[in-house]
Amino acid sequence: RRPYGRFARILAPIAIALLVTVVLAVLENEVNITGDLLTTVAIGGKAIVVAMAVWAVFALCKAVAEAVIAAPGMKIKEDSIDATMWRIGSRILGFLLSVVLLIRGMQILGADLVPLLAGLGVGGLAVALAARETLTDVFGSLMILADRPYRIGHWVVIGDKEGTVQSIGLRSTRIRTFYDSVLTIPNSTAVSSIVDNMGMRSYRRVRTMVGIRYDTPPERIEAFLEGIKRIIQTNPTTRKDYFHVVLNDFGPDHLAVLLYFFVKVPDWS
């Protein structure tokens, strides 16, 4: 229900644009204002219409993405990387369409675009230099979406930061730590760091030591080790092709037995 409610928000800027258009028509045809006042009112009204059109297009792109994600036939999970791709793609498309609408709107308002574009060429270079880190983060998000090193809900270690992925945005990835704070990691940092994705493991490792007395006879030690191996081999959740149960070390007051095996379970608990 929520994605379709976004379409209702598109009606607000459309309604405002229609209202402004009607008011301009009434002022021009019924009130008969003329001169500089009419010019000022007309330019202001058209500027509002252009702004509302930009707002409506941007909202429409977001609403379409959310509707696609929520569509039963698409089978896209709310927290999946595919949903993130749709959301980021809708923002990029909305931004590009908004730029086109702004340029067209300025033409309608009678602005001379030649000197404006020339100024943007010089100013754009300065903006690009100032925003290069932001652009790097945006490209980093595209690389994350393409390579899919993690998705929302995965337990990850990014560099020296560890937690559960909460969101993947256009500029940053947010992870919730195990002490319940939220870390915001720039996507440029995330793609250039080593990512250890714990959430993509098929098995969970168990490694522990068991101590037995020094005076235990060798045959009883062998029977003990074989008994543990049988438990691992018969348990339905354990990995059968790779495990170790061995007499591993001589402790200060015990013989140390290494238990090293894997279990197939959904989470750490």
N, C-alpha and C positions, 0 to 999 in steps of 0.2 A: 504493500500500500504506500510506503514511503516514497519510492522512486516516482510513482505516478503523481504524488502530491507535489513533486518538483515542477511538473508541467503547469500547475496552477500558479506558481510564482512567475512564470513567463507572462501570464496575463497582466500582471501589474505594470511592467514597462510598456506593454502594448497599449493598455488602457490609458496610461499617461500620455503616450505619443498621440493617440487618437483625440484625447481631450484637448491637448495643445493645438493640434491641427484645426479642430472645430473652433477653438477660441480665436485663432489667427484669422480664420475665414469670417467669423462674425465681426471682428474688429475692422477688417478690411472692407467688407461688403455692407455691413449694417451700421456700424458706428461711423464709418467713413473717415478714419484718421489718415492723415497724409504726412508727407515730408519726412524729416529726420526721425520723428517719433515712430512712424510706420516702419521705416528702415530698421531702427533699433529693435522694435518689437519683433519684426519678422526674423531678423538674424538670431535674436535670443530664442525665439520659438523653434526655429529650425535646428539650432544647436541642441536644444532639449530633445527634439525628436531623434537626432543622430545619437545622442547619448543613450536614450532609451532603446534604440535599435541595437546598439552595442551590448547593452545590458541583456536584452532579450536573446540575442544570439549566443552569448556566453552561457546564460542559464539554460538555453535549449541544448547546447552541446553536453553540459553536465547531466541534464535530465535524460537525454538519450542514452548516455553511458550507464546511468543507474538503472534505466529500464531494461537495457540489454542484460546487465548483471542479474537482475531480479527475474528475468524471463524464465519460466520453467523449462522451456525447450533448450536453452543454452547450457544449463547445468554448470553454471559458474558459481563457485563458492564465494561467499562474501569476503573472506579473508585470504583468497587465493592470489597468486601473482598475476593471473589473468584479469582479475577484477582491478588490480592496481594498474595494469597496462591500459585498460579501458579508461580509467579515471584520469591518468596522466595524459593519455592520447586526447581525451576530450578537452583538457585544459590547453594543450598545445594548439589543437584545432580552433578552439574558441578564441585564443589569443590572435592567431593568424587572421581569422575572419574579422575580428574586431579591428585589426590594423587596416584591412581592406575597407571596411565600412567607414572608419575615420577618414581615410584618404578621400573616399567618395563623398563623404559628408562635407569635407573642407572644399571640395570642388563645387558642390551645390551652394555653399555659402559664399563662393566667389573668391576664395583665397588663391593667391598666386603660388603654385606649388614648386616652381622652378627654384626661386631663391630659398624656399623652405627646405627642399630636398638637398640643396647645396650646403645649407647650414647644418642639416642633419648629418651630411657626410663628414663634416669636420667634427661636429659635436658627437656623432656616433662613435668615432674613433676614441674620443676621451671616455665616453660611457663604456665602451667595450673594454678599455684598459681598466677602468674602475670596477667593472663587473666581471672580470675574467674568472674570479673565484666562483661566482655564482654560475657562470656558464660551464665551468669545469664540473660543478656539482650536478648541473642538469645533464651533461653528457655522462656523468657517472651513474645517474639514475637510469638512463637508457641502457648502459652497459649491464646494470644489475637486472633490468627487465629482460635483456637478451640472454645473458648467461645463467640467470636464475640461481645464484649461489645460495639463496635462502628465500623463505617466504614468511608471511605473517604467521606467528605461532611457533616458529622454530626456535630452539635453544641454540644460540650461536656464541662463539668467541671471536670477536673482531679485534685483532691486535691484542691489547691487554684488557679489553672491555668484554664483559660477559653478561648475558641476559636473554630474555625472550623478545623476539621481534614484535613490536606493537604496530608499526606502520612504516610504509615505504613511500616517501613523498617525492616531489619533484627536485628538492634540494638535499634532503637528509633522510636518514633512517633512524627511527626511534626504537630503543630497546628498553624493556623494564628489567632492572637488575633484581637479584634475589634478595636484596635488602629493600626492595619496593620503590626505589627511585627510578626516574626515567632519564636515560642518556640520549642526547641528540648527536648523531654522528654524521658529519657531512658525507654525502655519497662519494665525493672524490676521495675521501679518506678510506671509505669502506672498500672501494674497488682496488685501491692500491695496497691494502693490508691483506695479511693472511687470514682467511675466514675458515674457522673450524666449526662446521655445522653439526652439532650434536643431534639436532632434530631429524637428520636423515639417516641415522643409524638403524640397521635392521635388528641388531642385538645390543644388549647391555652387558658390559663386562663385569665379572665378579673376580676380584683378586684378594685373597686373604691368606693368612698363615695359621696353622693349627699346631700347637705344641704337644708333644708326647714325651713321656718319661724316658730317661737314658737307659733304664734297665729293662725296657720293653724288648722281648725276644724278636729277632729278625723275622721269624715266620708270622708273628702277630702283626708286625709292621706291614708286611706284604699283604696280609689278609685285610688290614685296615684300609690300605690304599685301594685294593681291588673292590672292597665294599663301597667306597665313595665313588669309584668309577662306575659301578653298576647303578648307583643312584642317579648319576648324571645321565647315563645312557637310557634309563627307563623313564626319566622325567619328561613329560610332553613339551615343556617350554624351553628345554636346553638345546644348544647347538651340539650336534653329535660328531661333526667332522673336525673339531678343533678344541681340545681341552688338555690340561695338564694336572695330574695329581702325583706329586713326586716328593721324595725326601730331599729337601732342598738345602738345609744348612744345619750347623751345629750351634745352638744357642748356649747361653751361659749356664742354663739349668734344664734344657729340654732339647729334643730333636725337633727341628722345624719342618713341617710338611706344607708345601705350597699347593693351594687350591686355586686354579686359574681356569675359568670357564665362562661361557656366554649364555644368557637367557633371552628369549624373545618375549618381551613384555611391552605394553604401550607407553609407559612412562617410567620415570625414575622411582616413584613410590612403589 
